[in-house]
Amino acid sequence: MKKILVATEKPFAPAAVEGIKGVFNKAGYETEMLEKYSDPADLLKAVAEVDGLIIRSDKVTSQVIEAAKKMKIVVRAGAGYDNVDLEAASAKNIVAMNTPGQNSNAVAELAFGMMLYNARNGFNGTSGTELRGKKLGIHAYGNVGKFVAAIAKGFGMEVYAFDPFLKKEQIDKDGVSVLHSVEELYQTCQYISLHIPANDKTKKSINYELLSKLPKGGTLVNTARKEVIHEADLLKMFEARSDFNYLSDLAPDCKEDVLNKYADRAVFSAKKMGAQTAEANINAGVAAATQIVSFFEKGDTTFQVNK
């Protein structure tokens, strides 16, 4: 019997856990739960005899990989997977997957929630601005970007996108205008919705040179990763441009400096909460379980990220 560990420092919702266990029960697998743990040693001990692993924001380090003597697959329930040591997994022939698209609508709705909150001055009773007619640029037109575009069109915004990994027609079909450089995107659009991953090429890539191209009232919405922001340049942009706004569901390390000086132009959620909806929680968890069963029963590696 296959044994699958669900290791979540921040647990899935009860309905998601029920769905995950239902998938594994039907397949004849055993489900082991490790929830709300605070000591990394607990995870090292728990992975020792499991065949597969589901995580959320938990870190699968090289030490975890080494401790997992039988593990063949780890699935990150969510889109990002920078919390998994892919090199270590590959070295031990462990398949690493994510669950792309399962959280996309939740993230897109949060981006718009923050945009509306900021545009209406935190609902403080003063006169704000409207989103209709404004230009929105989507930086990376993946699963989340597509949902952002659909919502923006409903708001009557002009929608643009830049994604060097997609063909023009893949974006055109959604009624979104394609721009051909990241610089053109930032100088064209008052609002930028950021969806790039955090990797060696993108970390600190959102810098002053790029941000300074934003038109008046420029607003950066970051539901991606805080590591892609050059924080010294972020502070420089706040100081240089009194019309600049930064909205993020993961506060930067310089959060206190920003809020002490520019609180009226910044919105930060209490924690990274793009996927914090009941629907996304269930979708991602059940998708992760389904992918594990498909891997063991059919050899399906469709969502493998360490090829």
N, C-alpha and C positions, 0 to 999 in steps of 0.2 A: 504493500500500500504506500502510495506517495504521501509524504508529509510536507505541508506548505505552511510556512510561518508568515503571519501578518504582524509586522513590527511597526508600530505607530506610536511615537512619543505623543503626537497629537492624534488621538483616535478617530477613526471613521465614526460617522453617526450610526446608531444602532440599526437603522434600516439598511445601511450599506453593509454592515457586518453580517446581517441576516442574509443579504443577497450574495455576499462572497461565500459564506458557508454553504448556501444552497447550491451554488455552482460546483463546489468541491464535493459536497455530499453526493450529488448526482453522478459525479465522475468516480466516486469510490475513494476519494482522497481524504486524508485527515487534515483538519485545520488546527493550527496552534496559534494562540494569540499572545502577543506581548504588547501591552498598552501602557501609556503614561510612565514609561521607564525614564529614569534620570541618569543612570550610570551606564556608560557605554559598555561596561563589562557584562551587563545583562544581555545585551544584544550578541556579544561574542559567544556567550554560553548558549544562547537560544538557537543560534544558527548551526551549531555543531553537527546535528543529525538530520537536517531538513533537506528536501530535494528542491524546493523553490522558496522564493521570498517575495513578499509584497511590502513596499514601503510608501511613505508619503514624502515628507521633507527630511526623513531620517538619512544619516550619512552612512553609505556603504563604502568604507575605507578599505585599503589593502589589508588591514588587520582583520576586518570582517570577512573579506574574501578568503583569507588564509585559514580562518577558523571554521569556515563552512566546508567541511571535508566532502560532503556528498552533493552540494548544491549545483544545479545545472542551469538555473534561470533566476534572475531577479527582475522584477517589474516595478518601475516607479509609477505610481498611480497619479498621473499628471503629465504635463507636456515637457517641462524642464527636467534635465537629468544630470546637471552638474554636481549633484550630491552623490553620484556613483563613480567610483574609480574604474573607468572603462578599461584602462590599460591593464590593471590588475585582474579584472574579470576576463579579459581576452586571454591573458597569460594562463589562466586556469580553464580555458574553454567554457566559460560561463556566459550564457546569452543574457545580455542586458536589454530591456525594452522600456518604452514609455507608453502612455495611452493618449496619443495625440487626438485633439478634438473634443474630448469628453468634458473639459472645463471651459471650452472656448466661449460659449455664450455668457457664462457667469463672469468671466474676465471682461468681456466686452461691455456688459451692463455696468460693471463697476467703473470702468473707464468713463462711461457717460454720466454715471452718478457723480463722480468727482468733478467732471466738466461742468455739469449743471450747478453743483454746489458752489463752485468757484465763480462761475459767471453771475450768479445771483448773490454774491458777497456773503456766502455762508448763511443765507436766509435771515440776515440780520435786520431786515426791514428797509434797507436803503435800495436805491435804484441800481439795477445791474444791467447786464447785456443779454442778448439772445444768441442762440447758436445758429438759427436759420440764416442762410445766406453766407455764413462764414466758410472759409476753406479749411478742410481737414486733410492732413497728410498722414498716410499710414506707412510707417517705416517697418517693412517686412510684412508681406501680404500672405501670411499663413492662415491657419484655422481661425485664430482670434481675429486677425485683420479682416477676414471676410465677414465676420459677425459685426465688427465695428463699422464696416462699410455699409452693411444693410441697415443698421440703426441710424447711421448718419444721414443716409438718403431719406429715411423716414422723417428726420428732423429738418429736411430741406437744406442740408449742407452741400457744398461742392466737395466732392471726394476725389483725392489724388492718392497715388501709391508709388512707392519705389521698392523693388525687390529684384536684385540682380540674378536670382536663381529661378525666376519664372519668365516664361515667354510673354510677350505683350498681349497676345490673344487670351491667355489664361486670366488676365486681369480685366481686359476690355469687356469680356462677356458679362461681367457683373456691373457694367455701366460705370466703371471707375477709370479715371484718366491716369494714364501711365506717364511718369516722369523718369528721366534717364540718368539721373545722378542724385545722390543723397543731398548734395548742395542745392540742387534745383528744388528738391522737396521742401527743404527748410526755408528757402528764401521765398517760396510761393505761398506757403500755408501758415495761417495764424495759429492753428492747432496742429500739433504733431502727436500721434498715438504711436508709442514705441513698443515694438514686439520682437526685437532681436534677442538671440540667445547670448549668454555670457561665455565667451571663449577667448583664446589668446588674441584673436584678431579684433574682437569687439570690446573687450574690457577697456574702460576709460576712453572709448572712441567718441562719446558724446561730449565734446569739449567746447571751449569758448569760441573757437574759430567757427564751428558749426552753428552753435546756438546764436551767435551774434548776427547770423543771417536772417533770423526770424523777423517778420514784419512787426509793426507796432501791435502791442497786446499779445505778443507771442507766448504761447502756452504749451509746455511739454508735459504730456501725460505718460507716465512710466508704469506699466503693469508688467514689465519684463523682469529685469534684474537690476539691483542697485549697482552692481559691479561695472555695468556698461557706462555709468556716469563718471566723468572726471570731476570729482567733488570740489577740488580747488577752483576749477574753472566754473563750476556751478555757482559758487560763492561770488566769483568775479562777475558773472553774468547778473546776479541779483544786484550787486553794487553798481554796475555800469548801466543797467537798464531798469528804470523804475516801473516799466510796463510789463516786465517778464514775470511769468507764473510757472511754478513747478508743482505738479500733482503726482503723487506716487503711492502705491499700496505697499511699499516697503521703504520706510524712512531712511535717508542717507545717514552715514556716520556723523555728518556735520549738522544733524537735525537741530541741535540746540542753538547753534549759530544762526541757522536759517530762521527758526521760530522767534528768537530774541530780537531779530532785526526786521524780518520780512514776513511776519505771521499772516498778514492780510493777502499775501501772494503765494502762499504754500498750503497744500492740503496733503496730509499724511494719514493713512489708516493706522490703527493701533498695531497691526501686524500684517504680514502678507496674506491678503484675504481674497484674492481674485477668484479662487476656487471654493470659497466658503459659502456655498449654497447647498441646500438639501439635495437638489437635483444633481449638481456636479459631483458631490460627495459620493452619491450612489452610483452614478454613471462611471466614474473613474475606478471605483473599487470593483464593481462587477466586471468592467472591461478587463482589468488586470487579472482577475481570476479566470475569466474566459480565455484570455491569451495564454495563460499558463497551461490550462487543460489542452488547448489546441496545439501548443508546443509539444507536450508529452505524447498526445494521442495521434497527432498528424504531422509532427515535425514543422509546424508553421512558425516561421520567423519573420513574419511580415513587418512587425514594428521593432525589429532589432536595431539598436543604435550603436553597437560596437562591432560592426561588420569590418 
